[in-house]
């Protein structure tokens, strides 16, 4: 028999997050005495103290902190497994694609049209995520696929196909010292202040200074307008051109790639069909002659044979 049942783990996580038995009981919709008894039963079974209790204070012990960390992952895995099982058994299942606003390089409408023309195409629900959490939507089962930017987004546990590789541009105030140039280099940005992107490891341009933390391009553009920073973005994220700002190509900045990602464990045919349609639509949009898509085989057989990821970023 398992040492912990899922319900008991849910009880403990609620108490550990609230650090208050009354609030946790209300959150779980159970009586507080029953919750206290359940937690003591868990501690007895594991042979450790998980919570330090007093009349005014509840705190996690080291054992409790460890169980909270791993317990959250376990509950997420159970939830994702149940959701995937339900969707696998539902022939009417829809596909869920998560994107960030403006983060499709104007490819999404063509991708959806290409997929709609395929046999057995399903409804595609578009979900909007933040700047750095879209990969997590796929990992925890909230979405089936995601449009991500490599190498900025974490692709751990995901297969992917590259849809487009593009250069990056610097966004500057019109009165900036570099605004009169037709193109610039990373060295030109030495001593400039660049925004720090939440959830993305700072590397910055050489000798650039880390500035305020931002969560999306809208926040970064506002800082630029205020003269507090300049930014380097994938070209597609800098579109449409802001009339009150200047865009200049950064000739030696590592390129970025727009990729379509899905779980390495997801081998469903409807995902394979969507990936293949996306690759073909992107190739057509670029006027490329990539030949027949191999995306379907990649989904069915293992990790995608994607284009090589770009070099490490100097922040998106």
C-alpha positions as CSV (number, residue, x, y, z in Angstrom):
1,X,0.0,0.0,0.0
2,X,1.3,3.5,-0.8
3,X,2.4,5.5,2.2
4,X,0.4,8.5,1.2
5,X,-2.9,8.7,-0.6
6,X,-3.5,11.5,-3.0
7,X,-6.2,13.1,-0.8
8,X,-3.8,13.1,2.2
9,X,-1.2,14.8,0.1
10,X,-3.7,17.4,-1.0
11,X,-4.5,18.0,2.7
12,X,-0.9,18.5,3.6
13,X,-0.1,20.8,0.6
14,X,-3.1,23.0,1.5
15,X,-1.9,23.4,5.2
16,X,1.7,23.9,4.1
17,X,0.7,26.7,1.6
18,X,-1.7,28.4,4.0
19,X,0.3,27.8,7.2
20,X,-3.0,28.0,9.0
21,X,-5.3,25.0,9.7
22,X,-8.5,27.1,9.6
23,X,-7.8,28.6,6.2
24,X,-6.7,25.3,4.8
25,X,-9.8,23.6,6.1
26,X,-12.0,26.2,4.5
27,X,-10.1,25.9,1.2
28,X,-10.6,22.1,1.3
29,X,-14.2,22.4,2.5
30,X,-13.7,20.0,5.4
31,X,-13.8,20.4,9.2
32,X,-10.7,21.7,10.9
33,X,-10.5,18.8,13.4
34,X,-10.7,16.3,10.6
35,X,-7.9,18.0,8.8
36,X,-5.7,18.2,11.9
37,X,-6.3,14.5,12.5
38,X,-5.4,13.6,8.9
39,X,-2.1,15.6,9.1
40,X,-1.1,13.8,12.3
41,X,-1.9,10.5,10.7
42,X,0.4,11.4,7.8
43,X,3.2,12.3,10.2
44,X,2.7,9.1,12.2
45,X,2.9,7.0,9.0
46,X,6.0,8.7,7.7
47,X,7.6,8.8,11.1
48,X,8.6,12.5,10.9
49,X,7.2,15.9,12.1
50,X,6.1,17.9,9.1
51,X,4.7,21.0,10.9
52,X,5.7,22.9,14.0
53,X,2.5,24.0,15.7
54,X,1.7,26.5,18.4
55,X,-1.5,28.4,19.3
56,X,-0.5,31.2,17.0
57,X,2.0,29.8,14.6
58,X,2.3,27.0,12.1
59,X,5.7,26.4,10.4
60,X,7.2,23.8,8.1
61,X,10.0,21.6,9.3
62,X,12.8,20.6,6.9
63,X,10.8,17.3,6.3
64,X,7.7,19.4,5.7
65,X,9.5,21.6,3.2
66,X,10.7,18.5,1.3
67,X,7.2,17.0,1.2
68,X,5.7,20.3,0.0
69,X,8.2,20.6,-2.9
70,X,7.8,17.0,-4.1
71,X,4.1,16.8,-3.2
72,X,3.2,19.7,-5.5
73,X,5.0,18.0,-8.4
74,X,3.2,14.7,-7.6
75,X,-0.2,16.3,-7.5
76,X,0.5,18.1,-10.7
77,X,1.6,14.9,-12.3
78,X,-1.6,13.1,-11.1
79,X,-3.8,15.9,-12.4
80,X,-2.0,16.0,-15.8
81,X,-2.2,12.2,-16.2
82,X,-5.9,12.2,-15.5
83,X,-6.5,15.0,-17.9
84,X,-4.5,13.3,-20.6
85,X,-6.4,10.1,-20.1
86,X,-9.8,11.9,-20.4
87,X,-8.7,13.7,-23.5
88,X,-7.3,10.5,-25.1
89,X,-10.6,8.8,-24.6
90,X,-12.6,11.7,-26.0
91,X,-12.9,11.5,-29.7
92,X,-14.3,15.1,-29.7
93,X,-11.3,16.4,-27.9
94,X,-10.0,19.8,-28.9
95,X,-6.5,21.0,-29.3
96,X,-5.3,23.7,-27.0
97,X,-2.5,26.0,-28.3
98,X,-1.0,28.6,-25.9
99,X,0.7,31.7,-27.2
100,X,1.7,35.1,-25.9
101,X,-0.1,38.1,-27.4
102,X,1.8,39.1,-30.6
103,X,4.1,36.1,-30.2
104,X,3.2,34.2,-33.4
105,X,5.2,36.2,-36.0
106,X,2.0,36.6,-38.0
107,X,2.0,32.9,-38.8
108,X,-1.0,31.8,-36.7
109,X,-3.8,32.4,-39.1
110,X,-2.0,30.5,-41.8
111,X,-1.3,27.6,-39.5
112,X,-4.9,27.4,-38.4
113,X,-6.1,27.5,-42.0
114,X,-3.6,24.8,-43.0
115,X,-4.6,22.5,-40.2
116,X,-8.4,23.1,-40.8
117,X,-7.9,21.6,-44.3
118,X,-6.5,18.3,-43.0
119,X,-8.6,15.2,-42.5
120,X,-9.9,14.8,-39.0
121,X,-9.0,18.3,-37.9
122,X,-10.3,19.3,-34.5
123,X,-11.3,22.6,-32.9
124,X,-8.3,24.5,-31.8
125,X,-8.7,26.6,-28.7
126,X,-6.2,29.5,-28.4
127,X,-5.0,30.2,-24.9
128,X,-2.9,33.3,-23.9
129,X,0.0,32.8,-21.6
130,X,2.7,35.1,-20.1
131,X,6.1,35.8,-21.4
132,X,7.8,32.8,-19.7
133,X,5.1,30.4,-18.5
134,X,3.8,29.0,-21.8
135,X,6.1,25.9,-21.7
136,X,4.7,25.1,-18.2
137,X,1.2,25.1,-19.7
138,X,2.2,22.1,-21.9
139,X,4.2,20.3,-19.1
140,X,1.3,20.4,-16.7
141,X,-1.4,19.5,-19.2
142,X,-3.2,22.9,-19.5
143,X,-2.2,23.1,-23.2
144,X,-1.3,20.6,-25.9
145,X,1.0,22.8,-27.8
146,X,2.8,26.1,-27.4
147,X,4.5,28.7,-29.6
148,X,7.8,29.5,-27.9
149,X,10.9,31.5,-28.6
150,X,14.2,29.5,-28.5
151,X,16.6,29.8,-26.8
152,X,14.7,32.0,-24.3
153,X,12.0,29.6,-23.4
154,X,12.9,26.4,-21.5
155,X,12.2,23.4,-23.8
156,X,13.0,20.7,-21.1
157,X,10.7,17.8,-21.5
158,X,9.3,19.1,-24.8
159,X,9.7,18.1,-28.4
160,X,9.6,21.0,-30.9
161,X,9.7,22.0,-34.6
162,X,11.3,25.2,-35.7
163,X,8.9,27.4,-37.7
164,X,11.1,30.5,-38.3
165,X,14.6,31.8,-37.5
166,X,15.0,35.5,-37.3
167,X,17.4,38.2,-36.4
168,X,17.0,40.6,-33.5
169,X,16.7,44.4,-33.4
170,X,17.5,47.1,-30.8
171,X,14.6,49.3,-29.8
172,X,15.7,52.8,-29.0
173,X,14.3,56.2,-28.2
174,X,14.5,58.5,-31.2
175,X,17.0,60.8,-29.5
176,X,19.3,57.9,-28.5
177,X,23.0,58.3,-29.5
178,X,22.7,55.1,-31.8
179,X,19.4,56.1,-33.4
180,X,21.0,57.7,-36.4
181,X,22.8,54.5,-37.4
182,X,21.4,52.0,-39.9
183,X,22.6,49.0,-37.9
184,X,24.5,48.4,-34.6
185,X,26.4,45.7,-32.8
186,X,26.3,44.3,-29.3
187,X,29.5,46.2,-28.5
188,X,27.7,49.5,-29.3
189,X,25.3,48.7,-26.5
190,X,28.0,48.5,-23.8
191,X,27.0,50.5,-20.7
192,X,23.4,50.7,-21.8
193,X,20.6,49.6,-19.5
194,X,18.7,46.6,-20.7
195,X,15.5,45.2,-19.1
196,X,15.7,42.0,-17.1
197,X,13.0,39.5,-18.3
198,X,11.2,37.8,-15.5
199,X,12.0,34.0,-15.5
200,X,14.9,34.4,-18.0
201,X,18.5,34.1,-16.9
202,X,20.3,37.4,-17.4
203,X,23.2,37.4,-19.8
204,X,22.8,40.8,-21.4
205,X,24.9,42.4,-24.0
206,X,28.6,42.7,-23.2
207,X,29.1,45.2,-20.4
208,X,25.4,46.2,-20.5
209,X,23.7,47.0,-17.2
210,X,20.7,45.0,-15.9
211,X,17.7,47.3,-15.6
212,X,14.2,46.9,-14.2
213,X,12.4,43.5,-14.4
214,X,9.7,43.2,-17.0
215,X,7.3,40.5,-17.9
216,X,6.4,41.4,-21.5
217,X,7.4,43.6,-24.5
218,X,4.7,46.2,-23.6
219,X,6.5,46.9,-20.3
220,X,9.9,47.0,-22.0
221,X,8.6,49.5,-24.6
222,X,7.3,51.7,-21.8
223,X,10.7,51.8,-20.1
224,X,12.3,52.7,-23.5
225,X,9.8,55.6,-24.0
226,X,10.7,56.8,-20.5
227,X,14.4,56.7,-21.4
228,X,15.1,54.1,-18.7
229,X,16.4,51.3,-21.0
230,X,16.9,50.0,-24.5
231,X,15.9,46.5,-25.5
232,X,16.9,43.8,-27.9
233,X,14.0,41.8,-29.3
234,X,13.3,39.2,-32.0
235,X,12.3,41.1,-35.1
236,X,8.8,39.8,-35.1
237,X,8.2,40.8,-31.5
238,X,9.1,44.4,-32.4
239,X,6.4,44.6,-35.0
240,X,4.4,46.6,-35.8
241,X,7.0,49.4,-35.7
242,X,6.3,51.8,-32.9
243,X,6.0,55.3,-34.4
244,X,7.7,56.9,-31.4
245,X,10.6,54.5,-31.2
246,X,13.5,53.5,-33.5
247,X,14.3,49.9,-34.5
248,X,17.9,49.0,-35.6
249,X,19.2,45.6,-36.6
250,X,21.8,44.2,-34.2
251,X,24.1,42.4,-36.7
252,X,25.9,40.2,-34.2
253,X,23.1,39.3,-31.8
254,X,22.3,35.6,-31.6
255,X,19.3,34.8,-33.7
256,X,16.0,33.6,-32.2
257,X,13.7,30.9,-33.4
258,X,9.9,30.6,-33.2
259,X,9.2,27.0,-32.3
260,X,6.1,24.9,-31.9
261,X,6.5,22.7,-28.9
262,X,4.6,19.7,-27.4
263,X,5.2,17.1,-24.7
264,X,7.7,14.4,-25.4
265,X,5.1,12.0,-24.1
266,X,2.3,13.1,-26.4
267,X,2.2,10.8,-29.4
268,X,-1.4,11.5,-30.5
269,X,-2.2,11.7,-34.2
270,X,-4.1,15.0,-33.9
271,X,-1.0,16.6,-32.4
272,X,1.2,15.2,-35.2
273,X,-1.3,16.5,-37.8
274,X,-1.2,20.0,-36.3
275,X,2.6,20.1,-36.1
276,X,2.9,19.0,-39.7
277,X,0.4,21.6,-40.8
278,X,2.2,24.3,-38.9
279,X,5.6,23.4,-40.4
280,X,4.2,23.4,-43.9
281,X,2.3,26.7,-43.3
282,X,5.5,28.4,-41.9
283,X,7.5,27.2,-44.9
284,X,5.0,28.5,-47.3
285,X,4.9,31.9,-45.5
286,X,8.6,32.2,-45.8
287,X,8.6,31.1,-49.4
288,X,10.9,28.2,-48.4
289,X,11.2,24.9,-50.2
290,X,11.6,22.6,-47.2
291,X,10.0,19.6,-48.9
292,X,7.5,17.3,-47.2
293,X,7.2,17.8,-43.4
294,X,8.7,15.2,-41.1
295,X,6.8,16.5,-38.1
296,X,4.3,13.7,-38.1
297,X,7.1,11.1,-37.9
298,X,8.8,13.1,-35.2
299,X,5.7,13.1,-33.0
300,X,5.1,9.4,-33.6
301,X,8.7,8.2,-33.2
302,X,10.4,10.4,-30.7
303,X,11.9,13.9,-30.2
304,X,11.5,16.1,-33.2
305,X,14.4,16.4,-35.7
306,X,14.2,20.2,-35.3
307,X,16.6,22.8,-36.7
308,X,19.5,23.4,-34.4
309,X,18.7,25.9,-31.6
310,X,20.3,29.4,-31.8
311,X,23.2,30.4,-29.6
312,X,22.5,31.4,-26.0
313,X,20.6,34.6,-25.7
314,X,21.4,38.1,-24.5
315,X,17.9,38.2,-23.2
316,X,14.8,38.3,-25.5
